[in-house]
Amino acid sequence: MACTEETKKGDYGFFENFDYYNKKAEAADKTNKVEISLEPEAGKLVNDDYSLMNYWLNDKLRGTNSDLPMCVKNFYQKIKEINENYFKIVTLDNKLYNMKKNDLDNMRKLYDLYNIKEKVSASITEEMSTGKNASCLGKTKECYRKYKEAIISCRDDCLYFYSLIKEFKRKYKNDFSYYAKSTFSCKSEELFELPNYGVVLKEHEGVQVIRNGTLSVLLPVLGVFLMLKFSNKFTPFRQYILEKIKRKNILFDEGERENELFSYTYDDDSSIFNDGEYNISYYNVRNY
């Protein structure tokens, strides 16, 4: 049964120190444990620790579903019942909640971007040490594509998300531009300069306008093309229908003419029959 508790806005705080928290999340993924190697004493935890834990739980519980199969807090309680001694962070109960879906989606996209950034960093280091291609160029292209997709697909409360995107853009350039000329495949600083989110949105809007305009022109043209292409296939049937209608009209006209002729002849005969002196009928003979 899906969780019915109210959802709340997600906390993006741990992205400020992503490298540190990403290692904790990776360790949790490998062991499939939710402690994420945080300090066990509540006094040593900070809000970013809680925000990472809450994101990790929401991400794993929701998966690809639109609804949570279980409330995050209830899930944590179930885990504590299994091993009470392992979870001694009492204050964590009040820090876990169900995140809004749009916040979780945005955090996932931002998380992917930072992970790709880590891959770019690793490939730069490898290319500088070996002098061989380590797919740095391919990873920068992947980052560029994911960056644009994250901006375009944002839904609800995008201004805050775009501020985080802007911060990622700044870090991406500052961390890698210096090493551009030292790599094997990423020798241009422009590869590490991501466009502003406003430029991406305007470009996407322009593409949509062109696409809609093209469809409005192509659809009528396609309709005419199909009509011309398949018109010959319907010609025999059309001719058959027209012949049937024509034949029916001919028969109908002939029937009307026969009725008119019979009626006219009958009228003439009746007048002669009635006007005769001895009331004797005879055939009327006309001069032609």
Rosetta blueprint (number, residue, H / E / L):
1 M L
2 A L
3 C L
4 T L
5 E L
6 E L
7 T L
8 K E
9 K L
10 G L
11 D L
12 Y L
13 G H
14 F H
15 F H
16 E H
17 N H
18 F H
19 D H
20 Y H
21 Y H
22 N H
23 K H
24 K H
25 A H
26 E H
27 A H
28 A H
29 D H
30 K H
31 T H
32 N L
33 K L
34 V L
35 E L
36 I L
37 S L
38 L L
39 E L
40 P L
41 E L
42 A H
43 G H
44 K H
45 L L
46 V L
47 N H
48 D H
49 D H
50 Y H
51 S H
52 L H
53 M H
54 N H
55 Y H
56 W H
57 L H
58 N H
59 D H
60 K H
61 L H
62 R H
63 G L
64 T L
65 N L
66 S L
67 D L
68 L L
69 P L
70 M L
71 C L
72 V H
73 K H
74 N H
75 F H
76 Y H
77 Q H
78 K H
79 I H
80 K H
81 E H
82 I H
83 N L
84 E L
85 N L
86 Y L
87 F L
88 K L
89 I L
90 V H
91 T H
92 L H
93 D H
94 N H
95 K L
96 L L
97 Y L
98 N L
99 M E
100 K L
101 K H
102 N H
103 D H
104 L H
105 D H
106 N H
107 M H
108 R H
109 K H
110 L H
111 Y H
112 D H
113 L H
114 Y H
115 N H
116 I H
117 K H
118 E H
119 K H
120 V H
121 S H
122 A H
123 S H
124 I H
125 T H
126 E H
127 E H
128 M H
129 S H
130 T H
131 G L
132 K L
133 N L
134 A L
135 S L
136 C H
137 L H
138 G H
139 K H
140 T H
141 K H
142 E H
143 C H
144 Y H
145 R H
146 K H
147 Y H
148 K H
149 E H
150 A H
151 I H
152 I H
153 S L
154 C L
155 R L
156 D L
157 D L
158 C H
159 L H
160 Y H
161 F H
162 Y H
163 S H
164 L H
165 I H
166 K H
167 E H
168 F H
169 K H
170 R H
171 K H
172 Y H
173 K H
174 N H
175 D H
176 F H
177 S H
178 Y H
179 Y H
180 A H
181 K H
182 S H
183 T L
184 F L
185 S L
186 C L
187 K L
188 S L
189 E H
190 E H
191 L H
192 F H
193 E L
194 L L
195 P L
196 N L
197 Y H
198 G H
199 V H
200 V H
201 L H
202 K H
203 E H
204 H H
205 E H
206 G H
207 V H
208 Q H
209 V H
210 I H
211 R H
212 N H
213 G H
214 T H
215 L H
216 S H
217 V H
218 L H
219 L H
220 P H
221 V H
222 L H
223 G H
224 V H
225 F H
226 L H
227 M H
228 L H
229 K H
230 F H
231 S H
232 N H
233 K H
234 F H
235 T H
236 P H
237 F H
238 R H
239 Q H
240 Y H
241 I H
242 L H
243 E H
244 K H
245 I H
246 K H
247 R H
248 K H
249 N H
250 I H
251 L H
252 F H
253 D H
254 E H
255 G H
256 E H
257 R H
258 E H
259 N H
260 E H
261 L H
262 F H
263 S H
264 Y H
265 T H
266 Y H
267 D H
268 D H
269 D H
270 S H
271 S H
272 I H
273 F H
274 N H
275 D H
276 G L
277 E L
278 Y L
279 N L
280 I L
281 S L
282 Y L
283 Y L
284 N L
285 V L
286 R L
287 N L
288 Y L
